[in-house]
Amino acid sequence: MPKSYLCCSYSILLTLLVLISSLYITPASAKSIDWRKVSRLQGTDFINYVNSLNMKDQQAIDFWKRIPLSRANRQVNRLFRKEAFEIYMKKYPRPDKVSLNNFHTGIGTNIIGPISKQTLKLPFTELYPLADGPIGDPNLTYNVAYTIHGLNHPWLLNNADTAQWQANRHANVQLTVLDPKFDNNKQIAQIDNLIKKNIDGILIWPMQEAPTGPPVDRAAKMGIPTVSVDRLVGSSNVKARLTGNFPANGAQQGLYLVHRLLKEKGKVSGNIILIRKPLGSTADAMRTGHFLKIISYFPDIKILDSQHNSSNRLDSKSQVTTALGKYPQVDAIFCTGAEQGMGAVAAVDEAKRWNSRKEGKRIIILSNDDLYEALLEMKKDKIAMTAPYTPLLGALGLRILLKVLAGESVPQDITSPDLPMITRTGETIFGIKTVKVDDWIPYSYGRN
C-alpha cells in the first residue's frame, strides 16, 4: 500500500478520533474549579478560560454565581467592598435539594388572582405541595396573617394574590393580608399586634432585613411561627425562610452585558449607570453584588453613577434623566427591579437617546422581574434582557407555614429554582439557553 495513502488514512483517523472524543468532554464542575486561578484572570484571558470549561445551563449559572471578586477593575472592586456585599452573600441561603432544577418552562398552574382579579400562572405549585382541604386538625380554624408592603405595587399585589389563593384551598384556614405601605415601623406594629391577638402563624415580606428582627424574636418567644417570603428577616428565630433566585439574577445581568459587548465590540468596555432598590434590601445587595463580581474582571468598564429608590418608576426616570444629561456616553443601565427598568425606558424615550452610543449603537437596559409591561418593552427592543424573579411566591410561603402548623417538618431554608434569562429572541449565552420573551409572558405579573 502506498505510503502517501497510509499517511492520509492515519490523518483522517486521527481527525475522527479528535471529533469523537470532543463529544465526550465532561464539562467542568463548579466544585472542581480553581477559583484562585480564576480570580487572577481578566478580560480576554478570563473569557477564553470560561469558554474552555464547556459548561451548560444550570452548571454554567452556578459558575457565574460563584466566581470570586476580581481586582482587575479597581472601581468595581472598591464599590463591592464598600457596600459589604460579601456579608450578604455569605449569609444568603443556597438552593435546597428539593427546589434545585425543579422547574422547566411550561409547567405551573393558571389562576385568577382573588385580590387583583388578574390572570396569573404560578410556576412553583409542584414545590412542597399541600393537598386541598383542611390542614392539621380539621376541627380547628387556623388564623394566619401576611404582612406584605405595597399592595399598590403590581409585584407585591400578585404576591399577596397567590397567598390568598392558597388559603382559599383550605376550609379551616383564615388568612388576613396586611399592608404596612413601605413603613418599617408600621410593619413592626402589625407583627406586635398579631402577637397580642395570639395569631397562629405569620407570613412576612420585609422591605429591609434589620427592622423585622426584634418582632420576629418576640413572636418566637410566644411560640408563634414566622415564615419570611422573598427577603430575609433580621432574626435567626424565623421558622422558615423562603428565598429566591437573586444570585442568578445579578449573574445573568452581568453575563448578558459581557456577551452583548463582546458581540458588538469584540471587547468588554463601556460606561454603566446603576439604578437600584433601597440600600440594605436583600434584592439590591444580592443582585448588585453578583453583577459587580462579573464586571470586576473587565478593567474597561466604568460606573458613572449609582442611585437608589424605593422601586418607584417616576424616581427611576428622574435619576436616569439626570444621568443622561450629565454623561454624553452611556452604554448600559443596570436596574435591580422592573420599576427601575421601566423608569429607565421612559427617560431614554424622552431624551431620544436610544442610539446615542458610539457608532449609533443602542443603549442596553438590563432589567429584573417579569412585569408584563416590561416584557412588552422587550418586544420593542427597549429592554435588552430580563432576569426573571417571579412574585408568585406567596402561595409557596403559605404552604410552608401551613405545613408547620399541621406539625410537618420543613427545612429552615427553602429556595425557589433559578429561572431562565429572558431575551427578545432565543440565544445561547456562555452555554446558557435563554427563553424568548413571548414564551415567558404567561408567567408575567401585572396582566389584566
Summary of the structure (lengths in Angstrom):
residues: 448
radius of gyration: 23.8
end to end distance: 77.2
largest distance: 96.5
contacts: 1585
relative contact order: 0.15
helix: 44%
strand: 17%
